[in-house]
């Protein structure tokens, strides 16, 4: 392993051929995102099958993340496809309007807007490029004045400055999409626009009901509403991870607030033993250009230095001209940035207490391997819990997770500094430990004489039963 930070790549027209997808995996993609805002259920199923096949050819395993669309908080369509709004002009957002829009106003996909706003509120359209001030609400019509004009086209998004839109996180479409995601065995489900823990708990219940064979995906809360910020800890407790979704979040809280929030969210996720994904416009210029800007390089590197588990590509790999080159550039940036990270294991362990035996073993493995200068930490794991705890700390030592469970292997593909591998191990402890060492030597992760730490549970194969730590020297 030469890179700890994982890469999430969005699938789209630019990356939906087996050849490109396989090349992207070989270049460093660890998680493939299926964007359920576009395409049919069959499209997603076909792409998921293509992902699994490409992973086999690439000799790796990647996780599949189904990203739900969430509520359509958008304007309607225009007769000419778009209008040019001038500063100071009057413009009406009318939930009752059925005819196409014009310079005077437009209909709404989000019919609840009139009850969510009041005079004096600021509405931000098209990712904040257009700013409207609410003058009055008359029935189902929101009368506004254009503060910052520009081109407004069909179905552009609406945000309210400071938050306050009441749209539920899960729509009827999302519920149908959850059934599709469970049928294709998505490893993660990303929930758009959750406001509180209840939204995530409902999503988990729907996933559990939709999958009857025991498959349980990880749930990722996309933090993109202002209301989610004060509820962040409760959302984390109800989720398996968060996505720092900087697009809609920046529109609601302001661009300048996002970098600080990003650092806070990643830190909080690690403290709660949850994963964090940093997303939105990370390599945006590479949609059209073969190299990133220096600002984008710094953006990705800073997310790595913050301790994010993964960095995400959206349009760059879904619709860009250089999907493979973008993955290669991002992988290189992550690798180089990681060399500059400070190892602060002792400081992070001060004051920590561990009540569970398996968690104590995981932390003991990190502490011991770090101070002995071990080459690797190896975990024989069924559920992946031990490995998740290990991956929350920055020790500078690669973690290898050996599991008999394919679902666990795929889920661990998102964990920072973890390489997950399928391996059938003996029920005899000593034989299993030798098998693990042989596997690591075959990979080139260990050489004769190298010191490494290994954890497992007795009896072998019992989930949640990690209770042994051994320091070994490779034969």
C-alpha positions as CSV (number, residue, x, y, z in Angstrom):
1,X,0.0,0.0,0.0
2,X,1.3,3.4,-1.0
3,X,-1.8,5.5,-0.4
4,X,-4.0,5.7,2.7
5,X,-6.7,8.0,1.4
6,X,-9.4,6.4,-0.8
7,X,-10.9,7.7,-4.0
8,X,-14.6,7.7,-4.8
9,X,-15.4,8.1,-8.5
10,X,-18.9,8.9,-9.9
11,X,-20.0,6.7,-12.9
12,X,-21.4,8.4,-15.9
13,X,-21.2,8.6,-19.7
14,X,-17.5,9.3,-19.6
15,X,-16.7,6.2,-17.5
16,X,-19.4,3.6,-18.3
17,X,-17.3,1.4,-20.6
18,X,-15.7,-1.7,-19.1
19,X,-12.2,-0.7,-20.4
20,X,-12.3,2.8,-18.9
21,X,-13.8,1.5,-15.6
22,X,-11.1,-1.2,-15.2
23,X,-8.3,1.3,-16.0
24,X,-9.7,3.7,-13.4
25,X,-9.7,1.0,-10.8
26,X,-6.1,0.1,-11.6
27,X,-5.3,3.8,-11.3
28,X,-6.7,4.0,-7.8
29,X,-10.5,4.1,-7.6
30,X,-11.8,2.4,-4.4
31,X,-15.5,3.2,-4.4
32,X,-17.8,3.7,-7.4
33,X,-20.7,6.1,-6.9
34,X,-24.0,5.5,-8.7
35,X,-25.8,8.8,-8.9
36,X,-29.5,8.0,-8.6
37,X,-30.5,11.5,-9.8
38,X,-29.9,10.2,-13.3
39,X,-30.8,7.0,-15.0
40,X,-33.3,4.2,-14.5
41,X,-33.2,1.2,-12.1
42,X,-32.0,-1.0,-15.0
43,X,-29.2,1.5,-15.8
44,X,-28.0,1.3,-12.2
45,X,-28.2,-2.5,-12.1
46,X,-26.3,-2.8,-15.4
47,X,-23.6,-0.4,-14.1
48,X,-23.3,-2.3,-10.8
49,X,-22.7,-5.5,-12.7
50,X,-20.1,-3.8,-14.8
51,X,-18.4,-2.5,-11.7
52,X,-18.2,-6.0,-10.2
53,X,-16.8,-7.5,-13.4
54,X,-14.2,-4.7,-13.8
55,X,-13.1,-5.2,-10.2
56,X,-12.5,-8.9,-10.9
57,X,-10.4,-8.2,-14.0
58,X,-8.4,-5.5,-12.1
59,X,-7.7,-8.0,-9.3
60,X,-9.2,-5.7,-6.6
61,X,-12.5,-5.1,-4.8
62,X,-14.3,-1.8,-4.8
63,X,-17.4,-0.7,-2.9
64,X,-20.5,0.5,-4.6
65,X,-22.2,3.6,-3.2
66,X,-25.8,4.4,-4.2
67,X,-26.3,8.1,-3.9
68,X,-30.0,9.0,-3.5
69,X,-31.4,12.0,-5.3
70,X,-33.3,13.5,-2.3
71,X,-36.0,16.2,-2.7
72,X,-36.2,18.2,-6.0
73,X,-35.9,21.7,-4.6
74,X,-35.9,23.3,-8.1
75,X,-37.6,25.8,-10.3
76,X,-39.6,24.5,-13.3
77,X,-39.0,24.9,-17.0
78,X,-38.9,27.9,-19.2
79,X,-40.5,28.4,-22.6
80,X,-37.1,29.2,-24.1
81,X,-35.2,26.9,-21.9
82,X,-33.7,29.8,-20.0
83,X,-34.0,33.5,-19.2
84,X,-31.6,36.3,-18.4
85,X,-32.6,38.0,-15.1
86,X,-31.5,41.6,-14.6
87,X,-30.6,43.2,-11.3
88,X,-33.7,45.0,-9.7
89,X,-36.2,43.1,-11.8
90,X,-39.3,41.6,-10.3
91,X,-39.6,37.8,-10.6
92,X,-42.3,35.4,-9.3
93,X,-41.8,31.8,-8.2
94,X,-45.3,30.4,-8.5
95,X,-46.1,26.9,-7.2
96,X,-49.5,27.1,-9.0
97,X,-48.0,27.9,-12.4
98,X,-48.3,25.2,-15.0
99,X,-47.2,27.0,-18.2
100,X,-43.5,27.4,-19.0
101,X,-41.6,30.2,-17.4
102,X,-40.6,33.6,-18.8
103,X,-38.9,36.8,-17.6
104,X,-41.8,37.5,-15.2
105,X,-41.7,34.2,-13.4
106,X,-41.5,30.4,-13.4
107,X,-43.3,27.4,-11.8
108,X,-41.8,25.3,-9.1
109,X,-41.0,21.6,-8.7
110,X,-40.8,22.3,-5.0
111,X,-44.4,23.2,-4.3
112,X,-43.8,23.8,-0.5
113,X,-41.6,26.9,-1.1
114,X,-44.4,29.5,-0.4
115,X,-44.9,28.2,3.1
116,X,-41.2,28.0,3.8
117,X,-40.3,31.6,3.1
118,X,-41.4,35.1,4.3
119,X,-40.6,38.7,3.3
120,X,-37.0,39.5,3.8
121,X,-35.7,36.0,3.1
122,X,-32.9,35.5,0.6
123,X,-33.2,32.7,-2.0
124,X,-30.1,31.4,-3.8
125,X,-30.6,29.8,-7.2
126,X,-28.2,27.9,-9.5
127,X,-25.7,27.2,-6.7
128,X,-25.8,30.8,-5.5
129,X,-25.1,32.4,-8.8
130,X,-28.5,34.1,-8.7
131,X,-29.8,35.9,-5.6
132,X,-33.5,36.8,-5.0
133,X,-34.9,38.8,-2.1
134,X,-38.4,37.8,-1.0
135,X,-40.8,40.8,-1.1
136,X,-44.1,39.0,-0.4
137,X,-45.9,35.7,-0.4
138,X,-49.4,35.8,-1.9
139,X,-51.1,32.4,-1.9
140,X,-48.8,30.0,-3.8
141,X,-46.8,32.8,-5.4
142,X,-43.5,34.1,-4.0
143,X,-42.8,37.6,-5.2
144,X,-39.1,38.5,-5.3
145,X,-36.7,41.2,-6.5
146,X,-33.5,40.1,-8.3
147,X,-30.5,41.2,-6.2
148,X,-27.9,39.4,-8.4
149,X,-29.0,38.5,-11.8
150,X,-27.8,36.1,-14.5
151,X,-28.8,33.2,-16.7
152,X,-31.5,31.0,-15.1
153,X,-32.3,27.8,-17.0
154,X,-34.6,24.8,-16.5
155,X,-34.7,22.9,-13.2
156,X,-32.0,24.9,-11.4
157,X,-31.8,24.3,-7.7
158,X,-33.2,26.6,-4.9
159,X,-31.6,27.2,-1.5
160,X,-32.6,29.4,1.3
161,X,-29.8,31.4,2.9
162,X,-29.4,30.1,6.4
163,X,-31.5,27.0,5.8
164,X,-35.1,26.4,6.6
165,X,-36.7,24.5,3.7
166,X,-38.9,21.8,5.0
167,X,-38.5,19.3,2.2
168,X,-38.2,15.7,3.6
169,X,-34.9,14.0,3.1
170,X,-36.5,10.8,1.6
171,X,-39.0,11.1,-1.2
172,X,-41.1,8.4,-2.8
173,X,-38.5,8.1,-5.6
174,X,-35.8,7.6,-2.9
175,X,-37.8,4.8,-1.4
176,X,-38.1,3.1,-4.8
177,X,-34.3,3.7,-5.3
178,X,-33.5,2.1,-2.0
179,X,-35.2,-1.1,-3.2
180,X,-33.1,-1.0,-6.4
181,X,-29.9,-0.3,-4.3
182,X,-30.6,-3.3,-2.1
183,X,-31.3,-5.5,-5.1
184,X,-27.9,-4.8,-6.5
185,X,-26.2,-5.1,-3.1
186,X,-24.9,-1.6,-2.8
187,X,-22.3,-1.5,-0.1
188,X,-23.2,2.1,0.9
189,X,-26.3,4.3,0.5
190,X,-25.8,8.0,0.6
191,X,-28.8,10.0,1.9
192,X,-29.2,13.5,0.5
193,X,-30.3,16.5,2.6
194,X,-30.8,14.8,6.0
195,X,-31.6,17.3,8.7
196,X,-31.4,15.1,11.8
197,X,-30.9,11.6,13.0
198,X,-34.5,10.6,12.3
199,X,-33.9,11.0,8.6
200,X,-31.0,8.5,8.8
201,X,-32.9,6.1,11.1
202,X,-35.8,6.0,8.6
203,X,-33.3,5.3,5.7
204,X,-31.8,2.4,7.7
205,X,-35.2,1.0,8.4
206,X,-36.1,1.2,4.7
207,X,-32.8,-0.5,3.7
208,X,-33.4,-3.3,6.2
209,X,-36.9,-3.9,5.0
210,X,-35.9,-3.8,1.3
211,X,-33.2,-6.4,1.8
212,X,-34.4,-9.8,3.2
213,X,-31.1,-11.8,2.9
214,X,-29.3,-10.0,5.7
215,X,-27.4,-7.5,3.5
216,X,-26.8,-4.3,5.5
217,X,-25.3,-1.3,3.7
218,X,-23.3,1.4,5.4
219,X,-25.3,4.7,5.5
220,X,-23.6,7.9,4.5
221,X,-25.3,11.2,5.6
222,X,-24.6,14.0,3.0
223,X,-24.2,17.2,5.1
224,X,-25.6,19.8,2.8
225,X,-28.2,21.7,4.9
226,X,-27.6,24.4,7.4
227,X,-30.0,22.6,9.8
228,X,-27.7,19.5,9.8
229,X,-24.8,21.4,11.4
230,X,-26.1,21.7,15.0
231,X,-27.4,18.1,14.6
232,X,-24.1,16.7,13.4
233,X,-23.3,14.5,16.4
234,X,-26.8,12.9,16.4
235,X,-26.6,12.4,12.7
236,X,-23.2,10.7,13.1
237,X,-24.6,8.3,15.7
238,X,-27.3,7.3,13.4
239,X,-25.0,6.8,10.4
240,X,-21.9,4.9,9.3
241,X,-20.3,8.0,7.9
242,X,-20.8,11.5,6.5
243,X,-20.1,13.2,3.2
244,X,-18.9,16.8,3.4
245,X,-21.1,17.9,0.5
246,X,-19.7,21.3,-0.1
247,X,-21.9,22.5,-2.9
248,X,-25.4,22.9,-1.4
249,X,-23.8,23.4,2.0
250,X,-21.8,26.4,0.8
251,X,-24.8,28.0,-0.7
252,X,-26.7,27.8,2.6
253,X,-24.0,28.8,5.0
254,X,-21.7,30.8,2.7
255,X,-18.5,29.8,1.0
256,X,-16.2,31.1,3.6
257,X,-17.7,29.0,6.4
258,X,-17.1,25.7,4.5
259,X,-13.4,25.1,5.1
260,X,-13.7,25.4,8.9
261,X,-16.8,23.2,8.8
262,X,-15.0,20.6,6.7
263,X,-12.2,20.3,9.3
264,X,-14.7,20.1,12.1
265,X,-16.8,17.4,10.4
266,X,-13.9,15.2,9.5
267,X,-12.5,15.5,13.1
268,X,-15.9,14.7,14.6
269,X,-16.4,11.7,12.3
270,X,-13.1,10.2,13.4
271,X,-13.9,10.8,17.1
272,X,-17.1,8.9,16.6
273,X,-15.5,6.0,14.7
274,X,-17.3,7.0,11.5
275,X,-15.9,7.5,8.0
276,X,-15.8,10.9,6.2
277,X,-15.9,11.6,2.5
278,X,-14.9,15.1,1.1
279,X,-16.8,16.0,-2.0
280,X,-17.7,18.6,-4.6
281,X,-15.5,20.4,-7.2
282,X,-12.3,18.8,-6.0
283,X,-10.8,18.6,-9.5
284,X,-13.5,20.6,-11.3
285,X,-11.2,22.0,-14.0
286,X,-10.3,18.5,-15.1
287,X,-13.7,18.2,-16.6
288,X,-12.2,20.0,-19.6
289,X,-8.4,20.2,-18.8
290,X,-5.8,17.3,-18.6
291,X,-4.2,18.8,-15.4
292,X,-5.6,20.3,-12.2
293,X,-5.1,23.8,-11.0
294,X,-2.8,24.5,-8.1
295,X,-5.7,25.5,-6.0
296,X,-7.4,22.1,-6.7
297,X,-4.2,20.3,-5.7
298,X,-4.1,22.2,-2.4
299,X,-7.8,21.5,-1.9
300,X,-7.4,17.7,-2.2
301,X,-4.1,17.8,-0.2
302,X,-5.8,19.8,2.7
303,X,-8.6,17.2,2.9
304,X,-6.0,14.5,3.2
305,X,-4.2,16.4,5.9
306,X,-7.5,16.9,7.7
307,X,-7.8,13.1,7.9
308,X,-10.6,12.4,5.5
309,X,-11.2,8.8,4.6
310,X,-11.9,9.5,1.0
311,X,-12.0,12.3,-1.6
312,X,-14.7,12.2,-4.3
313,X,-14.9,12.9,-8.0
314,X,-18.3,13.8,-9.5
315,X,-18.6,15.3,-13.0
316,X,-14.9,14.9,-13.4
317,X,-15.3,11.2,-14.0
318,X,-19.0,11.1,-14.8
319,X,-18.9,13.5,-17.8
320,X,-15.4,14.9,-18.1
321,X,-13.0,14.5,-20.9
322,X,-10.2,13.0,-18.8
323,X,-11.7,10.6,-16.3
324,X,-8.6,8.3,-16.1
325,X,-6.1,11.2,-15.9
326,X,-8.2,12.7,-13.1
327,X,-8.0,9.6,-11.0
328,X,-4.3,9.3,-11.6
329,X,-3.7,13.0,-10.6
330,X,-5.9,12.6,-7.5
331,X,-4.1,9.4,-6.4
332,X,-0.7,11.1,-6.7
333,X,-1.8,14.2,-4.8
334,X,-3.1,12.0,-2.0
335,X,0.1,10.0,-1.9
336,X,2.4,13.0,-1.7
337,X,0.2,14.8,0.8
338,X,0.2,11.8,3.1
339,X,4.0,12.1,3.4
340,X,3.6,15.4,5.1
341,X,1.1,14.3,7.7
342,X,2.2,14.5,11.3
343,X,2.1,11.3,13.3
344,X,0.6,12.2,16.7
345,X,-0.4,8.8,18.1
346,X,0.7,9.4,21.7
347,X,-1.2,12.7,21.9
348,X,-4.3,11.2,20.4
349,X,-4.3,8.4,23.0
350,X,-4.0,10.6,26.0
351,X,-7.2,10.4,28.1
352,X,-8.8,7.7,25.9
353,X,-10.7,4.8,27.6
354,X,-11.8,1.6,25.9
355,X,-14.7,-0.5,27.4
356,X,-14.8,-3.2,24.8
357,X,-12.1,-6.0,24.6
358,X,-12.0,-5.9,20.8
359,X,-11.6,-2.1,20.7
360,X,-8.9,-2.3,23.3
361,X,-7.1,-4.9,21.2
362,X,-7.4,-2.7,18.1
363,X,-5.9,0.3,19.9
364,X,-3.2,-1.9,21.5
365,X,-2.2,-3.1,18.1
366,X,-1.8,0.5,16.8
367,X,0.2,1.7,19.8
368,X,2.5,-1.3,19.9
369,X,3.1,-1.4,16.1
370,X,3.8,2.3,16.0
371,X,6.4,2.2,18.8
372,X,8.1,-0.9,17.5
373,X,8.3,0.4,14.0
374,X,6.3,-2.5,12.5
375,X,5.9,-2.8,8.8
376,X,2.3,-3.8,8.8
377,X,-0.8,-4.3,11.0
378,X,-2.8,-7.4,10.1
379,X,-6.3,-8.0,11.2
380,X,-8.3,-11.3,10.8
381,X,-11.8,-9.9,10.9
382,X,-15.4,-10.9,10.0
383,X,-17.3,-7.7,10.5
384,X,-14.5,-5.2,10.0
385,X,-15.2,-3.4,13.3
386,X,-11.6,-3.8,14.6
387,X,-10.2,-2.4,11.3
388,X,-12.6,0.6,11.4
389,X,-11.3,1.5,14.9
390,X,-7.7,1.1,13.7
391,X,-8.2,3.3,10.7
392,X,-9.4,6.2,12.8
393,X,-5.8,6.8,14.0
394,X,-2.9,8.1,11.9
395,X,0.0,5.7,12.6
396,X,1.7,5.7,9.2
397,X,1.6,1.9,9.1
398,X,-0.6,0.1,6.5
399,X,-3.4,-2.0,7.8
400,X,-4.3,-5.2,6.0
401,X,-7.8,-6.7,6.7
402,X,-8.2,-10.4,5.9
403,X,-11.8,-11.5,5.9
404,X,-13.9,-14.4,4.8
405,X,-16.9,-12.1,4.2
406,X,-17.2,-10.4,0.8
407,X,-19.6,-7.8,2.1
408,X,-17.1,-6.8,4.8
409,X,-14.3,-6.7,2.3
410,X,-16.2,-4.3,0.0
411,X,-17.3,-2.1,2.9
412,X,-13.7,-1.8,4.2
413,X,-12.6,-0.5,0.7
414,X,-13.7,3.0,2.0
415,X,-11.7,2.9,5.2
416,X,-8.6,5.1,5.3
417,X,-5.2,3.3,5.3
418,X,-6.9,-0.1,5.0
419,X,-6.4,-2.7,2.2
420,X,-9.1,-5.4,2.5
421,X,-8.5,-8.9,1.2
422,X,-10.6,-12.0,0.9
423,X,-9.0,-15.1,2.5
424,X,-10.4,-18.3,3.8
425,X,-8.6,-19.1,7.0
426,X,-8.2,-22.2,9.0
427,X,-10.3,-22.6,12.2
428,X,-7.0,-23.4,13.9
429,X,-5.5,-20.2,15.3
430,X,-1.8,-21.0,14.6
431,X,-2.5,-22.2,11.1
432,X,-4.6,-19.1,10.4
433,X,-1.8,-16.8,11.6
434,X,0.7,-18.5,9.3
435,X,-1.7,-18.3,6.4
436,X,-2.0,-14.6,7.0
437,X,1.7,-14.1,7.1
438,X,2.1,-16.1,3.8
439,X,-0.5,-13.9,2.1
440,X,1.2,-10.7,3.1
441,X,4.6,-12.0,2.0
442,X,3.1,-13.0,-1.4
443,X,1.7,-9.5,-1.8
444,X,5.2,-8.0,-1.1
445,X,3.9,-6.3,2.1
446,X,6.2,-8.3,4.3
447,X,9.7,-9.6,3.8
448,X,11.6,-12.1,6.0
449,X,12.7,-10.5,9.2
450,X,10.0,-7.8,9.2
451,X,8.1,-7.1,12.4
452,X,4.3,-6.9,12.2
453,X,1.3,-6.9,14.5
454,X,-1.6,-9.3,14.0
455,X,-5.1,-9.4,15.7
456,X,-7.7,-12.1,15.7
457,X,-10.4,-13.7,17.8
458,X,-10.7,-17.0,19.6
459,X,-12.7,-19.0,18.7
460,X,-11.9,-18.2,15.1
461,X,-14.6,-16.8,12.9
462,X,-16.8,-15.3,15.6
463,X,-17.9,-11.7,14.7
464,X,-17.0,-9.1,17.3
465,X,-14.7,-11.6,19.0
466,X,-11.3,-10.0,18.5
467,X,-9.4,-10.7,21.7
468,X,-5.8,-11.5,20.7
469,X,-2.8,-9.4,19.7
470,X,0.5,-10.9,18.7
471,X,3.7,-9.3,17.6
472,X,5.5,-11.4,15.0
473,X,8.6,-11.4,12.9
474,X,8.1,-12.8,9.4
475,X,10.0,-16.0,8.8
